[in-house]
Amino acid sequence: MSFSTVSALSPLDGRYAAKLAALRPLMSEQGYMHRRVQVEVAWFIALSDCGFAEFKPLTPGARKYLMGLVANFSEADAVAIKEIEKTTNHDVKAVEYWIKSKFDARPELLAAAEFVHFACTSEDINNTSHALQIQAARDTVMLPALDGLIAKLREMAHQFAEVSMLSRTHGQTASPTTVGKEIANVAVRLAKAREQIAAVKLLGKMNGAVGNYNAHIAAWPDFDWEAFSRKVIETPAPLGLGLTFQPYSIQIEPHDYMAELFDAVARADTILIDFSRDIWGYVSLGYFKQRLKKGEIGSSTMPHKVNPIDFENAEGNLGLANAVLRHLSEKLPISRWQRDLTDSTVLRNIGVALGYATLAYASLMTGLGKLEINEEAIADDLDASWEVLAEPIQTVMRRFGVQGAYEQLKEVTRGKTVTAEALHGLIRSLEIPEDEKARLLAMTPASYIGKAAELAKRV
């Protein structure tokens, strides 16, 4: 059966396939096989340098050839491994057999073929391969996408730092802010979440069937297998794996670091869901217009519509990402006794979770690039909301000991349409210094923004 983008079961490989081209080679089954080959080759070469009489150090030519299997791994190689798997019904063994098949006509490698996958359990290869996949996806796709969003938000925070805007708490008019300050709030939150994602150490273990180096020690009892395993795992690629050594495990690496990472990604996604909904609301209020794209249709029956589809798309895909991420973080650290297989099929969906998140980040960047601020609408909203000045007036009254300041302003403003004239009349009647009256009389909803502009420019 042949597949195309219109016959794909998942929209990640169908409708949105082109948008995930950077992630697919890393998180697909081909990407998984590629990392398995990388781990097997690194372990094999390192074993040759252990000083064992039975496995002499490999020649430079053999090392270069083996490294080439990793560097030049292709879709055709992945298909060849899948063909072997049809017979073995075991995906890791298929990788081992594929590597050995590449030793034909190379006597040096053929003589050492039994040291491929030596003393390893499948999970020694799988857990390190997953970590390498996640490392590549995080460092080359996820973090750059978040960095792009953070940079765009900072740019907008500075650009609109002094554009006064009416706040809404509980959906009601509240003390003014600026457009830039509200965007700065998100930039700061997202930057922190991004750093938490980047800070998670990616762990790997290569310690055998139940984490005790049983087979290793059976073969060479006097060799320091734990130190060797640490060296292979922590030595930077291509000689090692460039991960962090996990000293204690059952058959599987416990996956706690994965839960930590996925929770961190979900936290960033939640921040962006919050932001997507806010921008959607501001588009609805007319605070932002959306730049038109020639030929694009907003509604099949209402020609006037320009819908905030990018923010809606982002919100939906972020929700899907978090649903999978949270299942991953809750399920993966749990394994019955020393090993059960429930994590195996779940781990294959890491790319699904990261795919939906990546898709959402791209939608947000597209949407932000279309936004045009509507300062007239924002200013009109402010000018219709003089009641927000009840806060500064009653605060100044309290400063000068005017009794019942809050209550007086509540009586004048709560649930009423408040005009500048009514507030000015109240101010003139107050028993406070004349210079303070003048300062309050000069205040407008647009000027009552506190440190908002300064804070927006600081991010």
C-alpha positions, 0 to 999 in steps of 0.5 A, a space after each residue: 500500500 502506498 501512502 501520500 499526504 492525503 491518505 495519511 492517518 495522522 495530520 502530522 504526516 498528512 495536511 501538515 507534513 511539509 511544516 514538520 520536515 525538520 522534525 521528521 528525520 529525527 523523530 520518525 522510525 527512520 530516526 530511531 533506527 539511525 540512532 540505534 546504529 549510532 549507539 551500536 557503532 559507538 559501543 563496538 568501537 569503544 570495546 575495541 579500545 578496551 585492551 581485550 586480547 580477543 578484540 584488538 583495536 580497530 584500524 583507522 580505516 575500519 573506524 572511518 567505515 563504521 562512522 560512515 554507516 552512521 553519517 550516511 544512514 539513509 531511508 534505504 538503510 532503514 527499509 533494509 532493516 525493516 526487511 530483516 525485522 520481518 524475519 527476526 520480529 525484533 527491531 533491535 536484533 534487526 539493527 544488529 544483523 544489518 550492521 553485521 551485514 555491512 562487514 562482508 568483504 571486510 575481514 577485520 570487521 568480520 572477525 570481530 562481528 560478535 562484539 556488535 551488541 556485546 553484553 547489551 540488552 535491547 534497552 541499552 540501545 533503545 534508551 540511549 537512542 531515544 535520548 539522542 532523538 530527543 536531544 536532536 529534536 530539542 536542540 535543532 527544532 524545539 528550542 530554535 522555534 521557542 527562541 524565535 517566538 521569544 525574540 518576536 515577543 520582545 520585539 513587539 514588547 518594545 515596539 508597543 511599549 508606550 501604546 496605552 491599552 485598557 486592561 480587563 480583570 474578570 472581563 471588566 474594565 481595569 487599570 490601564 496597561 500598554 500593549 507592549 507590557 502585556 506582550 512582555 509578560 508572555 516573553 518573560 514567562 516563555 523565556 523562563 520555560 525555555 530555559 527549564 526545557 534546555 536545562 533538563 539533562 538527558 540520561 542514558 544507561 548501558 548496564 545490561 538486562 537488569 542494570 547490574 552488568 551481569 553479562 559484562 562481568 561474566 565475560 571479563 570479571 576484572 574489567 571496570 564495566 561501569 566506568 566504561 559504560 559512563 565513558 561511552 555515554 558521556 564522551 561527546 559524539 561521534 566517539 561517544 553519545 554525549 549524554 549524561 550517565 544514569 548509574 541506577 536502573 532496572 532493565 529500562 532507564 527510569 524515564 524520570 528525565 523524560 517526564 521532567 522534560 515533557 512537563 517543561 515543554 507542556 508548561 511552555 505550551 500552556 503559556 502559549 495557549 494562554 497567549 493565543 486566547 488573549 490575542 484571539 480576544 484582542 483581535 475580536 475587540 479590534 485591537 489588532 487587525 490581521 494583514 490580508 493574504 491574497 486569495 485567502 478566504 475567511 468564511 465560505 458564506 461571509 466574504 468580509 471575515 478575516 479569522 484569527 485562524 493561526 492563533 486558533 490552530 496554535 491553541 488546538 495543536 498545543 492542547 493536543 501536544 500537552 495531552 500526549 506530553 502529560 500521558 508520557 510524563 505520567 506513564 513512562 516512569 512506571 514499569 512493573 518490576 524490572 521491566 514491562 513493555 508498556 513504555 515501548 509503544 508509548 515512547 514511539 509517540 514522542 515525535 507526535 507530541 513534539 510534532 503538535 507543539 512544533 506545528 503550534 509554534 510555527 502557527 503562532 509565528 505566522 499569526 504574529 507576523 500578520 498582526 497590525 495594531 489598531 491604535 484608534 480602536 484601543 484609544 477609543 476603548 480607553 476614552 470610553 472608560 474613565 471609571 478606571 481613574 477611580 483607583 488613582 483618585 481614591 488612592 490620592 484621597 487616602 494619602 491625604 486622609 480623606 475619610 471614606 475615599 474608597 466608598 465615595 468613589 464606589 458610589 460615584 462609579 460602580 455600575 455607572 457610565 462615568 464621564 471625564 466631566 463627572 470625575 473632574 467635578 469630584 476632583 475639584 471638590 476634594 480637600 487635597 492640595 491644589 497641586 495634587 488636584 491639578 495632577 489628577 485633573 491632567 490624568 487620562 485613562 491613556 496616561 494612567 499606565 504606571 511603569 508599564 512602558 518601562 517594564 515593557 522596554 526592559 525585557 
